[in-house]
Amino acid sequence: MDLKALRDYWRACCYAAVGMIYLWDNPLLREPLKREHIKRRLLGHWGASPGISFAYVHANRVINKHDLNCIFVVGPGHGAPGYIAPVYFEGTLSEYYPQFSQDEEGLRNLFRAFSFPGGLGSHCTPELPGSIQEGGELGYSLSHAYGAVFDNPDLIAITVVGDGESETGPLATAWHCNKFLNPVRDGAVLPILLLNGYKINNPTILARIEEEELLSLFKGYGYEPKVVEGEEELEVHGVMAESMDWCVERILNIWEDARSSGRVFRTKWPMIILRTPKGWTAPKKVEEHYIEGYWRSHQVPLADVRENEKHLRILEEWLRSYEPERLFDEKGRLREDLRSLAPKGNKRMSANPHANGGLLRVPLRLPPLEQFALDVQEPMKLHYENTRPLGTFLREIIRNNPNNFRVFGPDETHSNRLYDVFEFGKAWMAKILPEDRDEGHLDPYGRTVEMLSEHTVEGLLEGYILTGRHGILNTYEGFAPIISSMVNQFGKWLDISSDVPWRMPLSSLNLLLTSVVWRQDHNGFTHQDPGFINAIVDKWPNVVRVYFPPDANTLLCVAKLCFQSTNRINIIVADKQKHPQYLDLASAQRHVEKGIGIWDFASNHVEEEPDVVIASCGDIPTKEAVYASFLLKEAFPDLKIRFVNVVNLFCLTPQTEHPDGLTDHDFDIYFTKDKPIIFNFHGYPWLIHRLTYRRTNHKNLHVRGYRENRKVGIDATHLTPFLKGRGGITTPLQLAILNQIDRFSIAMDVIDRVPKLQGKGGSFKDKLKNMQIDALRYAYTHGVDKPDL
Ligand SMILES: Cc1ncc(C[n+]2csc(CCOP(=O)(O)OP(=O)(O)O)c2C)c(N)n1
């Protein structure tokens, strides 16, 4: 093993990383460094870069030696210079971006483009070949890596995990993903903990505990850690090379044992703890300030080199310490013997097709929906759990796509009525006990992955999709905000990726939010939060879709649409409890295609211009709104009601803002230009106002929805005595009434807002109040809703 060559390759990477941060010109230091050679604005993160390149160069060595199929996941993605450098030297960057050619000119262009407007970002962004995560928001490297190797039996995800990153919740839980990794069916993750000791301004916890504690921690997580450290550069290269060999051989042996015997077993997977100084190879100290091996090396260690001649000389000395004249040939290319160290073709981690998953993606084989659809002969006659047929659909998708589709969830797939998927088991490599045979469904080959960390399952799904597969995550609506930021990061990735011509489209990220706010009968206030969608609706219109299917058949059609789409984040909000069924499959299909529709059965005098539009969005508000319409039809047979149901939330948005938005003309056709609209919504009412405020009839739009503020401004004083018990148990109708999305409130709203009812509607409004009081009394007395409601 030629350690010196390995070291030189790495030093060339370090040189290039420093060059990217500082140099505008004179990329090979062929002349003395001058002020004008320095970029005007110094941006980038040096501290993580040497460690990232170090891991990359050593990964290259084992790929060649063992003929491996590897991708490289960078947790501390802010250390992009440390990733870009080896990607450039192995030629991939030049293939995608010819301006970064393998010569002095290309090197200059690269240095200039890094962290520069219109150039390359300062993280491992989607524009970088081989990257599957930007690493901007820390914490997701391990779950992405594990998701990537599921069902990819010969793939190893070599994953640099920051020691600061390790302090985040998502990363801390993701170590447990090894309990789902089946050595027969799945690939392997080789975590390299970059224990460089510091974050932005603090030491890391893992670097300041005793070695025994550190090792015990990772042993406890089910790993066999190898510590790589040393006094001197070459020595560390030697230890790293030996350790990488050991890790890879161990992985290959585990695979071989499991696959030749067909025996699945849980094992201690290898990992590396790379204890090297932060900002390794930078000046040790500048004017009494520690740089190398300290947090000061995190970003740009010498920030004033354009103004400070002394610092400029220190920078020059630093750059020259890598001996660029020895590393590059006269054209400015990396020395040929060094270039030959990189793997070739798709063996290069930056060219591995798994890291451009759309290249490998095959569309799902979807069974026809007729098999699962409910037989709805007449609206409202059949009551059924909306998510159950979806569970059967998912089960058959698994059957048809046994190697590239998975269901993910924290722990609620059963509770969410999707249990049919358990015919194909729940992935589980930890202990299985006799009682688990009693519908535990634990199975090393299971296709559903459940772990009580919303972050981890979200990360696993993202990693699975990023590498060209398909899936869905089901979670309680109230806890979806836990992953709001993570979904946001993934959306950014998709948004940018869709503008990168060589990134092929990925399957969409499908999130089913169920056990919704309105049916937290047994959990109460803590489980009521429809706010996830508020955070997502403002995001990239090319990426985000939000669907509110009102019944089971519509949910099936929405799910099919989502599974066929690419590069999207599809949010489906649907409850799991029994609900009235409205649409047969063909009607549901049309309803989903339009995204909005008028329901004649809930309207009155459909052929005429309406007096009022009752609109709904969301399954429970729809049910209440339909009943409101029925009450009104009976009380006021002459009242002309139009009932509009919205499935695709973005229909409401102007077309200029979202591709699914209705034109203003169409919006007026549905909602009229001047009639009152009573809109019963699943989430916070202001969201509907935000989406529609520019529509012609917005001034007549009156929205009901979930309200946190029930004591102030309540316009139904007769309800005040009942505003109790919010934190505890509620009945469904009680909760609806307290938020005024119930049938009685909606009917009262219509009376209040339709001019011709304001005189004659008084007596019926009073009756409606009585009905509310009776319903609430009944709930507080018997603990359930009246059976006829
Ligand atoms: C979730 C999250 N919180 C905070 C930050 C801001 N931040 C950027 S780098 C960094 C320190 C990272 O430390 P580490 O993972 O050890 O990386 P390294 O020291 O190798 O740069 C922090 C806190 C972030 N990017 N993501």
The ligand as a Gaussian input file, in Angstrom:
#p B3LYP/6-31G(d) Opt

LIG

1 1
 C      -29.803000      21.361000      12.701000
 C      -28.723000      22.389000      12.591000
 N      -28.477000      23.193000      13.646000
 C      -27.497000      24.115000      13.580000
 C      -26.733000      24.255000      12.462000
 C      -25.636000      25.317000      12.391000
 N      -24.305000      24.640000      12.294000
 C      -23.638000      24.549000      11.148000
 S      -22.201000      23.700000      11.318000
 C      -22.443000      23.450000      12.955000
 C      -21.463000      22.664000      13.768000
 C      -21.326000      21.311000      13.209000
 O      -20.421000      20.515000      13.890000
 P      -19.958000      19.141000      13.268000
 O      -21.133000      18.338000      12.864000
 O      -19.055000      18.520000      14.271000
 O      -19.204000      19.527000      11.955000
 P      -17.705000      20.026000      11.828000
 O      -17.214000      20.380000      13.187000
 O      -16.947000      18.877000      11.298000
 O      -17.747000      21.201000      10.933000
 C      -23.638000      24.057000      13.350000
 C      -24.131000      24.081000      14.753000
 C      -27.050000      23.418000      11.368000
 N      -26.394000      23.524000      10.209000
 N      -28.016000      22.487000      11.460000

